[in-house]
Amino acid sequence: MIPFNKPFIIGNELKYIEDAVKSGKISGDGIFTKKCQDFFQAKYSFPKVLLTTSCTDALEMAAILCDIKEGDEVIVPSYTFVSSANAFALRGAKIIFADSYSDNPNVDPESIEKLITPKTKAIVPVHYAGIACDMEKILNLAKMHNLFVIEDAAQAIDSYYTFSNGTKKALGSIGHFAAFSFHETKNIIAGEGGMLVINHPEYFERAEIIREKGTNRSAFFRGEVNKYGWVDIGSSFLPSEIIAAFLFAQLEHLDTIQEKRKQIWENYYYSLQDLDNNKLIKLPKIPNYATNNGHMFYIVCNSYEERSSLINHMKSKEIHPVFHYLSLNKSEYYLKNNDLFEMPNSDKFTDCLLRLPFYYELSAEEQYKIIDTIKEYAKN
């Protein structure tokens, strides 16, 4: 079976884990945590970065930093992973779902604009497949209504957005906060793991406190206070040095990983383009303001039935594609306290989008088997 995903080792992952253990410190905020945070701040001009145990934790930290509370409304895409909404629901917010574009799974700013009320506190754009949402339009809405913007950049490492004036910024550096993932399905992996980016200095100190169980422990270790104690709410969001050591070894080869992933993406795209031209499937669309970071490759089938049939055909050839997400406005949890309503574009991607196997060690032979299998199905 060609798997959907396969974790990989590219350099000094095992050596650095051993180094971390021999250093006598494998709890968080050791040498490898600092190396990773310094790398991201230098490469992408992020003002402050804190490694976390997951992207979910980074989103939960952002919700606390925004002082989200009961009665607030937070606008989230319906077509996303549950963490994008759950992090804010945990603080008591009412989640308001926005629809995708018709030709792109990313959230449509026009859908967001219609949902803003006096109770709206934040917007959570999700950069699906590492492709930027239209951040200029979203920022304009946020400024007009004095809203927080939290970028869910779980899939968006090493991807950029170009503003209308030509300014190009890394995804994650645009909103008030951003959350990244280093789950084994992402470009740069650590098994689990995530990162919170804080783009405004007034939140730096509180972010450290929230990450350290609500204590000022980080300031204590820097010698800024003579003792530390409980000063705010927080939780244990700090990853171990084992995670950071693995992650740093991957970061040392970021450019190599990205080059290979983009090659795989382009091979899928150009090999399947004739099927798109003949309207048998639809291929990903990248807006002119966005870059492609080679995070995933998906196709959009013409119907739920066609997708199901294609999945069965590919599995019969020992290929494992996957689909996701289910529109969150139709989820069991949401419908307990909310009425059913339609989100036509989100529902279309729920029913028709199919992700193809995509990982660093995917061989050309395996990729062409996948491509030929899809073409064979389309021909018949």
N, C-alpha and C positions, 0 to 999 in steps of 0.2 A: 504494500500500500504506500503510495506517495502521500505523506501526511500533510495536513493543512499547515502545520508549523513545526519547527524543529529548533530547539535552543542550540547554541553553538559557542565554542571557545575559539578565540582568534589570536590570543597573545599570552599575557602573563597572569591570567585570572587565577590559576591555582597557586602560582608563586606568590602573588600578592596576598592571597588568603593566608598562606603560610607565614608571610612576613607580618601580617596583622596579628596572628596568634602569638608569634615569637616576640612581638613588641610588648606583650603583657597587657594589652588593652584591646578587647574585641567589642566592648560596649560602644555606643555611638560617640560622635564628635572627636574621633581620633585623627590620625594623620591622613587616612584615605578619604574620610568625610571632607576634610579641609581641601585636599587635592581636587576632589570632584567639584566642590562648590567654587573654588578658585577658577577651575577650567571654564565652567559655564558663565561666570561673571566676566571673564576676559574675552571669551569667544563671541558671546552674543550681547555684550554690554548690558546684562541684567544687573540692576543696582544691588540687589541682595538675593541670595539663593540659600534655601535650607533644604537639605535632603530629608525625605520622609520615608516612612515604611511603605507607602503606596500613594498613587495619585488620589485615591479616595480620601486618605488622610489629609493630603494637601488641600483638597476642596473643603473638607471639614474645618481646617484651620482658617481658610479664607472666609467661610461663613461666620466664624467667631470674630474674626478681625473686622468684618462688616457690621458686627452687632445685629445680626439677623435675629429676629424674635417673633413671637406669636403675633399675628395680625399683619406682618409684612408679606408682600407678594414678590416672588422671584420668577422671572421669565426664563424658561429653559426649553430647548428644542424637544419635541416629542420623539424624534428619531435620534436616540442616544442611549448610552449605557446608563443603568439606574443610578450610579454614583453621582452623575451630574445633577440629579434632582434630590437624591436621598440626603446628601450633605446639608442641604438647606431645609429640607423637611425635618431633619433631626433638631434643628433650632426652633421649630414651630412655624416656619413659613408656609404660606399657601403657594403651591407650585402652579404656575400658569404656563401652559404648553403652547409653543409656537410651531408653525408648520415649516417644512423645508421648501426650497425652490422646486419647481416642477422638473428641472433637469439636473439637479444637484442636491445631494442629501444635506448640505449645510442649511442652517436656519436662514429664512428670508427676512431681512430687516423690515419689509412692509408688513409681514405678519406680526413682528414684534411691536411695531408702532401702534397697531390697532389694539394691543393688549395693555398698554401702559395706563395706569390709574394713579390717583393720589397715594395709594398704598404700595405701589411698586418701589422696591428698594434696590434691586439688582437685576442685571442681565447676564446670562451665562452662555456666551457663544461657544459652540463646540466645533473645533477645526477637524471635521470628519476626513479621514484618510490622509491627514496631514496637509490638507488643502485649506487655505485661509478662508474664513468667513469674510464678508465685506465689512472690515473693521472701521473704515472711515464713516460709513453710514451708521453703524452701531454706536460709535463714539459720539457722533453728532446727536443721536437720540439721548444718549446718557447725559451729555452736557446740558441739553435742553431741559431735562427733567431731574437733574442732580442725582443720577443713579450710579451705583458701583458697576464696574464691568469686571467679571472674573472669567478669564479665558480657560476653557477646558482644552488644554493642549496635549492631552494624553498621547495622541498619535502624531504630534506635530514637531518633534525635535528636528532642528536644522531646516526649518521651513520659514518662508518670509512673506511679508505683505508689502506692496508698493502703493503708497498714497498718491493722490491725484497730482500733487506737486513734485512727484518723483522721489520722495523720501522712501527708502526701503528699510523696514525694521523686521527683526526676528519675531516670529510668533512667540507669545509669552511676554514680550516687552511692551505691549501696547495697552492692555487694560490696567486696572489697579493691581490685580493679582493674576497669577496663572498657575496651573497645575499640570505637571508632566508625569508620565508613567514609564517605568523601566521593567514592566512585566515581560515575561519571556516571549510574548507575541510582538513586541515593539522592535524598532530599529536597533536601539541600544538597550541591552538587557542586563538584569541583575537577578533574575528569577521573579522576585517581587521588587518593590522599591518605587519611590516617586520623588517629586521635588516641588516645592512651593517657590514661586518667584514673587518678590515684593517690589513693586515699582515706585513706591512713594516712601521717602525716608521716615515720615511720621509713624509708620507702622513697623519699623525694623525691630525696635525693642520689644514691643508687645508680641510680635511673631515668635521671637526667641522664647519668651515666657510661656506662651501657649504650647509650644512644642515640647517644653520641659516640664510638663505636668502642672503648669500654672505657677512655677517657681522661677526665681531670678538666678537659677543655678549657673547659667552661661556667664552672666556678669560676674558672679563670684569667682569662677575659674579664671576669668581674665583679671582678677584683682580689683574690680571696680567697686565691689561691696565687700564688707568684712564677714558677712554671713548671708546665707540665703534661706528663704522661706516661701510660704504660700502667699502669692500676691495677686493672683488672677485665676480665672478658670483655665483649664487646659487638659491635656492628656499626654499619653506616651507616644508621641508621633516620631520619635527619633529612631532611625535604623541602626543596626549594628555595623561594626567595621567590616564584617564578612561581606555584607551586601555592598558597602562602599568600595571595598578592595576589588571585587569582581567588576563593579561598574567602571572603576577607573581604568582597568585593563582594556575594557571595551572603548572607552573614550580615547585612549591612545591610538586607536585604529578607526576613529570615526569617519575620516575621509575615505578610507578603503571600503568600509562597510557601505557607506552611502553611494559610492560609485557602483558597486556591485548591485545594490538594490535598484538603482535607477536603470541599470542595464536590463535587469529582469523585467521591470515595469515596461520599458520601451519595447522589449521583445514581445511581450503580451500584446501591447497596444497595436503595434504595426502588423503583427501576425493575424490579429482578429479584426482588423479595420474593415475588411471586405464584408464581414458579417454585419457590422454596423451600417455600412453603406447600403446593404440590402434590407435593412430594418429587421434583421433576425434577432439582434441584440442591440443594446446601447452600451457604449464605452464611457469611461469617466470623462467628465468635462472639467477642464482647469481654466478658471477665469483669468483674464489678462493681468489682474492685480496679484495673483498668487503664484507661488512656485510649487514644484512637485518634489517631495522628499522621499518618494519611493517607499512609502509605508505599506501600502496594500494595493492589490489590483482586484477590482470587482467588475462584474458585468451586470447589466439590468435586463432581465428577460421580459418578454411581453405579457406574461401572466403568471399567476401562482402555479397553475397547472404545468406550464412549460418549465418553470424552474424546478418543480418537484420531479418531473420526468428527466430533466438534464442531470440532476443530482443522482438519481438512480442509475442513469447510464454511466456517469463518471465513476460511481462506486463499483459498478460491474467491471470496470477496467482498472480497479484498484487505485483510484484517485479519490482523495477526501476533500471536497470543497465544503464550505460552511456558509450559513446565512445568519444574519442578525440585523438589526435589533427588532424587537416587537414594539410598536408605537406605545409609549408610556401612558398616553391618555386612555389607552384601552387595557391597562394592566389591572390585575385583580386588586392590588392594594389601592390604586387611585380610585377605582370604581366603588370602593366601599363607602366613600364619602362624597363622590362627585357623579354627575350625570354623564352618560355616554354622549360623545360628540365626534364628528368626523374630522380627520386631518388628511385630506385626500392625497397629498404628496408624500407625507410620512408613511401613510398606509401603503402607497405604491411601492416604496422602497422596502417596507416590511415584507411585502408579498413577493417582490420580484428581484431584489438585489442578491447576488451570489458572489462570495469572495473565493478567489482561486488560491491554491497553495502558494505560499510566498515566504521564503526564508533565505538566509544568507547562503546556505550550502545547497540550495536548489540547483541541480545540474542542468546544463543545456538539454541533455537527453531527456531528463524528466520534464522539463518545461515543454519541449516539443511534443512529448506524449500527451500532455494536458491540452495543448493547443489543437493537436490532431483529433483528439477525442471530442472536443467541442465542435470542431468543424464537421466531423463525421456525424454527430448528432444533428447539427443544423441541416446538413445535406439530406438526411433521411426524414 
